[in-house]
Protein backbone atom coordinates (compact mmCIF):
# COMPACT_ATOMS: atom_id res chain seq x y z
CA UNK A 1 0.00 0.00 0.00
CA UNK A 2 1.21 3.52 -0.81
CA UNK A 3 -0.06 4.98 2.45
CA UNK A 4 1.85 2.76 4.87
CA UNK A 5 4.38 5.20 6.32
CA UNK A 6 6.71 5.84 9.21
CA UNK A 7 5.68 8.60 11.57
CA UNK A 8 7.50 11.81 10.90
CA UNK A 9 8.41 12.25 14.56
CA UNK A 10 9.85 8.78 15.24
CA UNK A 11 10.66 5.44 13.73
CA UNK A 12 7.31 4.04 14.85
CA UNK A 13 5.38 2.53 11.94
CA UNK A 14 1.81 3.63 11.33
CA UNK A 15 -1.11 2.22 9.38
CA UNK A 16 -3.54 4.37 7.44
CA UNK A 17 -7.29 4.42 7.90
CA UNK A 18 -7.56 3.65 4.17
CA UNK A 19 -5.78 0.34 4.52
CA UNK A 20 -7.66 -0.50 7.73
CA UNK A 21 -10.90 0.02 5.79
CA UNK A 22 -9.75 -2.29 2.99
CA UNK A 23 -8.51 -5.01 5.37
CA UNK A 24 -11.75 -4.86 7.39
CA UNK A 25 -14.02 -4.62 4.33
CA UNK A 26 -15.47 -1.33 5.57
CA UNK A 27 -16.13 2.04 3.93
CA UNK A 28 -13.28 4.46 4.49
CA UNK A 29 -15.58 7.27 5.66
CA UNK A 30 -17.06 4.96 8.31
CA UNK A 31 -13.58 4.00 9.55
CA UNK A 32 -12.66 7.70 9.66
CA UNK A 33 -15.75 8.34 11.79
CA UNK A 34 -14.85 5.43 14.10
CA UNK A 35 -11.34 6.86 14.54
CA UNK A 36 -12.63 10.35 15.33
CA UNK A 37 -14.92 8.95 18.02
CA UNK A 38 -12.13 6.81 19.46
CA UNK A 39 -9.66 9.72 19.62
CA UNK A 40 -12.33 11.90 21.25
CA UNK A 41 -13.01 9.20 23.84
CA UNK A 42 -9.27 8.95 24.53
CA UNK A 43 -8.90 12.71 24.87
CA UNK A 44 -6.66 12.98 21.80
CA UNK A 45 -6.73 15.58 19.01
CA UNK A 46 -7.74 14.19 15.62
CA UNK A 47 -5.59 16.65 13.59
CA UNK A 48 -2.45 15.17 15.19
CA UNK A 49 -3.07 11.94 13.25
CA UNK A 50 -4.28 13.34 9.92
CA UNK A 51 -2.56 12.57 6.63
CA UNK A 52 -3.39 12.67 2.93
CA UNK A 53 -3.56 10.34 -0.05
CA UNK A 54 -4.48 10.61 -3.72
CA UNK A 55 -7.38 8.60 -5.05
CA UNK A 56 -7.65 7.06 -8.52
CA UNK A 57 -8.82 10.38 -9.99
CA UNK A 58 -5.89 12.34 -8.56
CA UNK A 59 -7.87 14.08 -5.82
CA UNK A 60 -6.08 14.71 -2.51
CA UNK A 61 -8.22 13.32 0.32
CA UNK A 62 -7.74 13.07 4.11
CA UNK A 63 -6.94 9.93 6.04
CA UNK A 64 -5.65 9.03 9.49
CA UNK A 65 -2.36 7.32 10.39
CA UNK A 66 -2.50 5.23 13.58
CA UNK A 67 0.15 3.58 15.71
CA UNK A 68 -0.06 -0.11 16.58
CA UNK A 69 -1.64 0.64 19.98
CA UNK A 70 -4.31 2.93 18.51
CA UNK A 71 -5.03 0.41 15.75
CA UNK A 72 -5.53 -2.32 18.37
CA UNK A 73 -7.82 0.01 20.32
CA UNK A 74 -9.91 0.74 17.21
CA UNK A 75 -10.25 -2.95 16.37
CA UNK A 76 -11.73 -3.85 19.77
CA UNK A 77 -15.20 -3.29 18.34
CA UNK A 78 -14.53 -4.95 14.96
CA UNK A 79 -15.02 -8.58 13.99
CA UNK A 80 -12.45 -11.30 14.64
CA UNK A 81 -11.67 -11.84 10.90
CA UNK A 82 -11.12 -8.09 10.48
CA UNK A 83 -8.76 -7.99 13.48
CA UNK A 84 -6.80 -10.97 12.14
CA UNK A 85 -6.35 -9.32 8.71
CA UNK A 86 -4.92 -6.20 10.33
CA UNK A 87 -2.69 -8.19 12.70
CA UNK A 88 -1.14 -10.05 9.75
CA UNK A 89 -0.60 -6.77 7.91
CA UNK A 90 1.08 -5.23 10.95
CA UNK A 91 3.49 -8.16 11.08
CA UNK A 92 4.43 -7.53 7.45
CA UNK A 93 4.91 -3.83 8.11
CA UNK A 94 7.05 -4.32 11.20
CA UNK A 95 9.20 -6.98 9.51
CA UNK A 96 10.22 -4.43 6.86
CA UNK A 97 11.89 -2.11 9.32
CA UNK A 98 15.64 -2.26 8.77
CA UNK A 99 17.53 -2.66 12.06
CA UNK A 100 19.83 0.22 12.98
CA UNK A 101 23.46 -0.89 13.28
CA UNK A 102 25.24 0.83 16.20
CA UNK A 103 28.55 2.48 15.33
CA UNK A 104 29.85 3.01 18.88
CA UNK A 105 29.56 1.31 22.26
CA UNK A 106 27.44 4.24 23.45
CA UNK A 107 24.99 3.74 20.56
CA UNK A 108 24.86 -0.01 21.24
CA UNK A 109 24.03 0.58 24.91
CA UNK A 110 21.44 3.21 23.96
CA UNK A 111 19.78 0.85 21.46
CA UNK A 112 19.74 -1.93 24.03
CA UNK A 113 18.12 0.36 26.59
CA UNK A 114 15.58 1.59 24.03
CA UNK A 115 14.74 -2.00 23.08
CA UNK A 116 14.16 -2.94 26.70
CA UNK A 117 11.94 0.10 27.22
CA UNK A 118 9.98 -0.60 24.01
CA UNK A 119 9.48 -4.24 24.96
CA UNK A 120 8.24 -3.16 28.39
CA UNK A 121 5.80 -0.69 26.81
CA UNK A 122 4.55 -3.31 24.35
CA UNK A 123 4.09 -5.78 27.20
CA UNK A 124 2.08 -3.19 29.16
CA UNK A 125 -0.04 -2.32 26.10
CA UNK A 126 -0.63 -6.00 25.34
CA UNK A 127 -1.52 -6.72 28.96
CA UNK A 128 -3.89 -3.74 28.98
CA UNK A 129 -5.60 -4.85 25.76
CA UNK A 130 -5.85 -8.45 27.01
CA UNK A 131 -7.35 -7.25 30.28
CA UNK A 132 -9.83 -5.04 28.43
CA UNK A 133 -10.97 -7.89 26.18
CA UNK A 134 -11.25 -10.23 29.17
CA UNK A 135 -13.26 -7.63 31.06
CA UNK A 136 -15.67 -7.21 28.16
CA UNK A 137 -16.09 -10.97 27.88
CA UNK A 138 -17.03 -11.05 31.57
CA UNK A 139 -19.19 -7.95 31.48
CA UNK A 140 -20.97 -7.87 28.15
CA UNK A 141 -23.92 -10.00 27.17
CA UNK A 142 -26.19 -9.60 24.14
CA UNK A 143 -29.39 -7.74 25.03
CA UNK A 144 -27.96 -5.65 27.86
CA UNK A 145 -28.98 -2.06 28.41
CA UNK A 146 -26.25 0.49 29.22
CA UNK A 147 -27.40 0.56 32.86
CA UNK A 148 -27.15 -3.23 33.13
CA UNK A 149 -23.63 -3.12 31.67
CA UNK A 150 -22.22 -0.45 34.01
CA UNK A 151 -23.91 -2.04 37.02
CA UNK A 152 -21.02 -4.52 37.06
CA UNK A 153 -18.37 -1.76 37.07
CA UNK A 154 -17.17 -0.90 40.55
CA UNK A 155 -18.20 2.58 41.66
CA UNK A 156 -20.26 3.63 38.62
CA UNK A 157 -23.56 5.41 39.24
CA UNK A 158 -25.71 3.31 36.91
CA UNK A 159 -28.66 5.70 37.37
CA UNK A 160 -26.68 8.45 35.60
CA UNK A 161 -25.43 6.50 32.58
CA UNK A 162 -28.36 7.27 30.25
CA UNK A 163 -28.04 11.02 30.80
CA UNK A 164 -24.29 10.83 30.18
CA UNK A 165 -24.94 8.97 26.93
CA UNK A 166 -27.55 11.59 26.03
CA UNK A 167 -24.88 14.27 26.50
CA UNK A 168 -22.78 12.32 23.99
CA UNK A 169 -25.68 12.15 21.50
CA UNK A 170 -26.13 8.39 21.93
CA UNK A 171 -29.62 8.74 23.45
CA UNK A 172 -32.46 11.23 23.57
CA UNK A 173 -35.76 11.51 25.45
CA UNK A 174 -39.08 11.06 23.65
CA UNK A 175 -42.39 10.89 25.47
CA UNK A 176 -40.72 10.02 28.76
CA UNK A 177 -38.69 7.19 27.24
CA UNK A 178 -35.07 6.86 26.15
CA UNK A 179 -34.53 6.45 22.40
CA UNK A 180 -31.33 5.70 20.44
CA UNK A 181 -29.94 8.69 18.53
CA UNK A 182 -28.77 8.53 14.93
CA UNK A 183 -25.15 9.14 15.99
CA UNK A 184 -24.99 5.85 17.91
CA UNK A 185 -27.63 3.76 16.12
CA UNK A 186 -26.30 0.38 14.90
CA UNK A 187 -22.79 1.40 15.97
CA UNK A 188 -22.89 1.68 19.76
CA UNK A 189 -26.55 0.90 20.42
CA UNK A 190 -29.57 -0.68 18.82
CA UNK A 191 -33.22 -0.45 19.78
CA UNK A 192 -35.73 -3.14 20.66
CA UNK A 193 -39.44 -2.46 20.24
CA UNK A 194 -42.32 -4.21 21.96
CA UNK A 195 -46.08 -3.70 21.75
CA UNK A 196 -47.65 -3.02 25.16
CA UNK A 197 -51.40 -3.56 25.59
CA UNK A 198 -52.46 -2.41 29.07
CA UNK A 199 -55.93 -2.97 30.51
CA UNK A 200 -58.38 -0.13 29.89
CA UNK A 201 -55.83 1.87 27.89
CA UNK A 202 -54.64 2.29 24.33
CA UNK A 203 -51.83 -0.01 23.14
CA UNK A 204 -48.45 1.65 22.74
CA UNK A 205 -44.93 0.81 21.55
CA UNK A 206 -42.17 0.59 24.15
CA UNK A 207 -38.57 1.22 23.12
CA UNK A 208 -35.55 -0.31 24.82
CA UNK A 209 -31.99 0.90 24.03
CA UNK A 210 -29.72 -2.15 23.78
CA UNK A 211 -25.94 -1.99 23.95
CA UNK A 212 -23.76 -3.38 21.14
CA UNK A 213 -20.27 -4.77 21.76
CA UNK A 214 -18.59 -1.70 20.30
CA UNK A 215 -20.66 0.50 22.58
CA UNK A 216 -19.68 -1.62 25.58
CA UNK A 217 -16.00 -1.25 24.64
CA UNK A 218 -16.37 2.55 24.36
CA UNK A 219 -18.13 2.80 27.75
CA UNK A 220 -15.47 0.60 29.36
CA UNK A 221 -12.72 2.92 28.03
CA UNK A 222 -14.63 5.90 29.47
CA UNK A 223 -14.71 4.04 32.79
CA UNK A 224 -10.96 3.46 32.79
CA UNK A 225 -10.48 7.12 31.83
CA UNK A 226 -12.55 8.26 34.86
CA UNK A 227 -15.14 9.87 32.59
CA UNK A 228 -18.28 8.16 33.91
CA UNK A 229 -20.39 9.48 36.77
CA UNK A 230 -19.15 7.73 39.90
CA UNK A 231 -20.77 7.14 43.28
CA UNK A 232 -19.58 9.19 46.23
CA UNK A 233 -18.71 5.95 47.99
CA UNK A 234 -16.40 4.75 45.18
CA UNK A 235 -13.13 3.42 46.58
CA UNK A 236 -11.09 4.41 43.49
CA UNK A 237 -10.57 0.82 42.28
CA UNK A 238 -11.35 -0.21 38.70
CA UNK A 239 -12.82 -3.67 39.18
CA UNK A 240 -15.83 -5.47 37.80
CA UNK A 241 -18.14 -8.40 38.46
CA UNK A 242 -18.87 -11.30 36.15
CA UNK A 243 -22.27 -10.80 34.56
CA UNK A 244 -25.38 -12.85 35.06
CA UNK A 245 -27.05 -13.77 31.80
CA UNK A 246 -29.79 -11.39 30.71
CA UNK A 247 -33.13 -13.14 30.30
Order of alpha helices (4+ residues) and beta strands (2+ residues): beta-beta-alpha-alpha-beta-beta-alpha-alpha-alpha-alpha-alpha-beta-beta-beta-beta-alpha
